[in-house]
Amino acid sequence: MEIFLQLVLNGLLLGGTLAIISIGLTLIFGIVRVVNFAHGEFLMIGLYAVYLLNHHLGLHPYAAILPVVLLLFACGAAMQRFVIQPLLNSPGHIQIFATVGVSIALMNGALLVFGADVLTVANPSGLGTGNISVGFLRAGTGQVLTFMVSLLLVAGLHWFLQSTFLGRAVRATAQNRNAAQLMGVNVKNIYVFAFGLGCACLGLAAGMIAPQYPVFPTVGSFFVLTAFVIVVLGGLGSVSGALLGSMLIGIVDSLAGFYIAPDLKEVVYFLIFLAILIFRPTGLLGAGRGSE
Amino acid sequence: MSHRYWSKSCLAALLLSASLGAHADVKIGALFPFSGGLALLGDESYRGAEIAVAERNAAGGVKGEPVTLIKADAVDAGQAVGTARRLVSNDNVTAVFGSYSSALSFAATQVTELAGVPYFELGAVSDPITDRGMKYVFRSNPTAKTFAKGTITAITDIIAPALKVDAKQLKIAIIHEDALYGTTIAGFQKQFAAEQGLNIVEVLPYSAKAVDLSSLILRLKGAQADVVLQTSYQNDTTLFFRQLREAGFAPKAVVGAGGGYSMQDTAQAVGAKNIDGVLDVDFPQFQTNEAGAPGIQAFADAYRKKYGMEPRSGHSLINYVGAKLFLEAMDQAKSLSADDIRAAVLKIDVPVGQTAAGIGAQFAENGQNQRAETTIMQWQDGKLMTVYPASAAVAKARFNPQP
């Protein structure tokens, strides 16, 4: 029983990390309707930015979050404005090719600039790398903090989307871009904003996970495949769905790794992925029929 | 007038090039990944071969002719085939040095074998490279099988005596990344452990792309593993040690095989304190006793002089030693035809401990060096110190209770 509870806790904490990344993806997926295959590479950019700020200015990764969030907002907005927007009326697969192209270019660009080395942030204060234990349960402080930040992020985004004028415009655009345009919403600007917002989440993720994970050019691909599963599981465009999906996948990952086999845990959650696509294509908390 | 002038100079040029052809250098291809993800260690490997060639040329070259290395970049198997074709048909190389990566070696040797050009493998570890009945493929470095054997030797000859227990009483867990590299080594580890009658309690493959190994560690903890053998890359090594700490699990010893465990930046990422005491089986690195590896310091000095930096890993060393052996064989060969080179390579007889990497050399019919052993090293105070074999050791293995 002790092991089971520890596994569930590990799963939830992993879910926290995955949630921040998946929320960014689901915003872009749900609002701009673009499958952003470069999502993992934006995370990689974020991690390198954190590394550089840490290395040259001695900032703790958590302190680097603010500048990195702004940087990634700018990257995401630029990607939407200059890569996706010109292709807005092209078929979906053209946009996918464009994001795959950006992904490959960024990965190889990082290889060129930083090399294939594994880089780690310096963290003399030890904040985010310690351990805490409650009873027989143990956890890394970094993971616990990441988990709490992911809950705050969901709450913040929920408030923003439900209660602000801009948030309502974003939701309107997500529901039906033509109708939103008729109501006077500048759809193109909303798209640029939403893409930037989705990428800004990655800046937050980068700062939170930098004390735990090293950075290297292909680091993005380690996280992003799981994020796609989570987004489909939770429902496209649903922020709380992404959180729920992350927790579920985290727990499945942890339990399957223990009770089945560590190398088969991906098999388990891709089976779930397939089952969701077949039986509930809109996801657990998806908008359902009626949305675009 | 001008017409005659041109024909004369053309004739002169022809004669000149013909005479140049007669005294041509000995051309050897150097097929390594110089770009892409493998570039760092590919280039490090090439540097070893480059130094060996420079040394050979300073000492009079091969059969009195200087050796020229023709650099050929290959990032994947497809490119390796194309590059090897270019080397054998356009550049007419006498032999090819390669290739760091086993995938590149598999592909490139197919081409050189058909063309009847000797391929000298200096660094790729996959066993089947020399098990395909190829006549002109030779390998100087230790293979995956030797790596696996080294990890088992580490248990029987170092860990068990240090802990003052019978090796058979130790509970051993094997964890490995689940692609070709990890699976191959783990397979041999199981085989050798069974031969020694060791007690293996868990064999757990995992994806090298995993972002969480906590459940794997709980399995190890549940099985109360005393010794963990890991075959991994850098990222998963780092992740494993971090989560080991988080789970509060401290096996009595951890043994790594190559790759993830030998690099200085892995030690940095894991933290010098956390990796202290961890054993590593690999090509010999630079903290090795000169007595068991004559020439190692001279090589390190030559490296620093040529590149103005410390060697980045032991890859340059093992490639240097292999290239040196094969250049010597080419010099001793009756002629530079492939068959004469093969005869000369099979005649090489260097006892263990007589090269700068500590390995010996004697080549079997399949082209594999039978005297290529791995070294066992231990991370001590942030440095990778050779602890086994005794002749090459610079430190004694020590085991503290891990934090």
Interface residues (C-beta under 8 A of the other chain):
Chain A: I3 Q6 L7 N10 L14 T17 L111 G115 A116 D117 V118 L119 T120 T129 N131 S133 R138 A139 G140 Q143 Q212 Y213 P214 F216 P217 T218 V219 S221 F222 F223 T226 D253 S254 L255 A256 G257 F258 A261 P262 D263 K265 E266
Chain B: G36 G37 L38 A39 L40 I175 D178 L204 P205 Y206 S207 K209 A210 V211 D212 L213 S214 S215 L216 L218 R219 G222 Q234 N235 T238 L239 R242 Q243 R245 E246 A247 G248 M263 D265 T266 Q268 A269
